[in-house]
């Protein structure tokens, strides 16, 4: 059938290039195109019925014949939306346009479609009536985030860029582990951050003189972990990835214990 249609397209005579006349080959292409679309819609409906009938066996059956379920589902979804369009319109559209019409943001465009529409006019209406995406809800200024390993991290979001840069710069200059640095900001709440950094460093020096062996060990663990992390900026194999992850986890655990001791 397809071979015959291709032959027919090639055999059609070309009209003279007169205004208002259309090359018959393109008319044949349109006919062939709509025929293929109609067959896809029939296939999609058949697949939908088969899926309902076979239930869990549907995916296994597709896999057995080398078909991808996600791609087959597109045909089913396209056929589903086609059932809600004017009967003469659906064959003019292809699967991808039908899937676009299925999107919630394009539901207003569906209301304005008629059987006289063409593929071109449908695409124009989709663009015309498409709903604008809603603005994203800003994330909370403070929240706990949990990774796949179960570790929790408190995330602070500062919309003021200058404030964020000041805190980042102060943290780097202080030379303190992050829990100690945050603690100093919470306790002091100063107007002059530079003065706080100086006082914090003096306080740390005095504290280090009298600190316990346990705290010294924690600080050493943090330093060693930092050195290892700096040596593995781009892990090349599974071993290096494991070393990097272990170093990060050990540093995080040491900082957590150190912060608890400090508070």
N, C-alpha and C positions, 0 to 999 in steps of 0.2 A: 504493500500500500504506500509506504513512504517513498520507495524507489519510483513508483508511478507518479507520485506527486512531484518529485524532483524533476523527472523527465518532462512533466507538463509545464513546470515553471520555465525550464530552459527552452521549451518549444514555442512558448507564447511569442507572437510577433511584437516588436517594439513600435509603439505609435510614434508618429511624427511629433516633434517637440513644439506642439501648439498649446498656447495658454488654455487651461481648463481641461486638457486631456491628461489621462494618467496611463503610464506604462502598464500594460496588462500583466506584466510579470509581477509587479508590486501588488496588484489586486489578487493574483494567485497566491502570493506570499501571505497576504492577510488571511485568505481563506484557509491556507494550510496551517498558519499560526493558530487560528481560532479552533481548528480541528484538533491540534495537539493539546491545546489548553483544555478543551472539553474532555478529551480522553484522560488527562491528568485529574480532572475533577471527578470523573467516574471512578478512576482508580482510588482517589482519596476517600470517596464514599464507601467503596468496597473494603478498603483497609480499615475504615472506622467500624464497619459492621463485623469484620473479622476479628478486630481487636476486642470488641464487646463480647463476641462469642467465645474466643479462646482464652480470654483473661490473661493469666500469668504465662501461658504458653506462647503468647504472641511474640515477646522479645526473643525467646529461645528459637522460635521458628524462623524469625528474621535472621538471627545469627547463623542458623544452620545453612541458609542459602546465601550467606555472605553479604547481607544488607545491614545498614546502620540504622538503628531505631530512631535516632534523633532526626535523620534526614527523612525517614518515612513519616514521622510525626508531623513534619512540615506539610506534607501532602494532605494529611488528615485535617489539620487546622485550616488549610486553604479551602478545602471542600466545605468545612463547617461554616466559614464566613460567607462562602459563595451562596449557601442556602438562604442567607438573609439579604441578598442583593437581587435586583431585577433579573429575571431569568435570562434575558437576552444580553445582559451586560457581562456576566461572569466569564463567558468564553473569550471576551475581548481582552481580559486581563491575564497576567501570568501569576504563577504561584507567589512570587516575591511581592507584587503589588497587593495581592490578597492578604498576605501576612502583614503588610503595613496597615491595611485597613482594619485588621484585627486588633491593632494596638489601641489602648484606651485613649491615647492622646489624639487619635484620628477618628474617634467615634462621631464627632460632629460632621466630618466630611461624608460619612456614610449616609447621613440623613438627606444630603443634597444630591445624591447620585440618582440618575434616571437611566432607563434602558437605551436612551439616545446618546449617552456619553461614550466617548472613545477612551482608549488607553491614555492618550495625551491629556484629555480634559480631566480624567480621574486624577492623574498626577498633579495637575494644576489645582484641583479642589483640595487634595490632601495638603498641599502647601498653603492654600488660602485659609483653610479652617483648622489647621493643626493647632492644638492647645500648646501654649508656651509652658515649659517645665516650671514647676513651683520652685521658688528659692529654697535652697537647702537650709534646714534648721541648724543653726550654729551649735557646735559641740559645747558641752558644759565647760566652764572655766577650770573645773577640777573634777577628776574622776579616776577610779581605780581600773586598771586594765590588767587582764590575766592572759599570760601566754600559754602555749600548748603544753608546757612543762609544769604548769601550776603556779609559777611565780607571779606575784602581783606587783604592779608598779603604779605609784601615784603620779598621774600626769597633770601638770599645771599648764594652762594655755594663757599666754599673755598677748592680748590683741595690740597692746602698745609696743611697737617695735623698739623704741628707744629704751623703755624700761627693761625689755627682754635682753637687749644688748648690754645694758649696764650690769644686770645680774650675771650674765654669762662672762663678761669681762672680769667682774669681781671674783667670781668663782675660780677662774683660771689664775688670777693673780694671788689669791689667798693661799694656794697650795694645800688647802684642806680637803679631806674626803667630803663628798657631797653632803652626807648627813650632818657633819659638823658645821659646814658652811651654812646650810639651811637653818640649823639650830641657832647660829649666831644672829641671823637676820630676824628670826622669830623673837628671840630674847631681847634684842636691842631695839628693833624697829626705829632705826636712826633716820635723821634727815640727811646726814652727811655719810654716804656709804664709804667714802675713802677713809674717813676716820675710823669707821667700824672695822674695816679690813686691817688697819694698823693695830687696833686694840685686840682684834681676834688673833692675829699672829703672835702678839706678845703673850696673850692668854694661853695660846697653844704651846708656846715655848716653856712657860711655867708649868703647864700641865704635863708636858712630856717629861720633865725632870722627875715628877713624882708618880708617873703612871705605872700601872701594874704590868707584870710580865705578860699577862693575857692580852692587854691592849697593844703592847709592843708587837706581839706575835700577829695580831690582826692587821696592824699597819704594815708589817712586813709582807703578809699575804697579799694585801692590796697592791703593794709596790711590785711584787713578783708577778702578779696577774697582769698588771698594767704593762710590764716589760714584755711579757709573752704576747699580749694582745697587739702591742705595737710592732712586734716582729712578724705577725701574721695578718697583714692588712688584706691580703688576697689569698686565702687558702687554696691549695692546688689539688688536694686529694682528701679522701675520707678521714685519714689520720689527722691531718692538720685541722680539718673542720671540727673533729672531736676535741682536739687540744684547745681550739679557740672557744668552743662552747663551754668546756670545763673551766677554763680560765675566767670566762665571764660569770659563770654561776658561782665560782669560788669568791670572786671579787664582790659580787652582789650579796652573797651570804655574809662575808666578812664586814661589809659596810653596814648591813642590817644589824648585826650583833654590836658593832662599834657604836652605831647610832643609839641603840637601846642602852648601852652602858653610859653614853654621854648624857642622855636625857635623864 
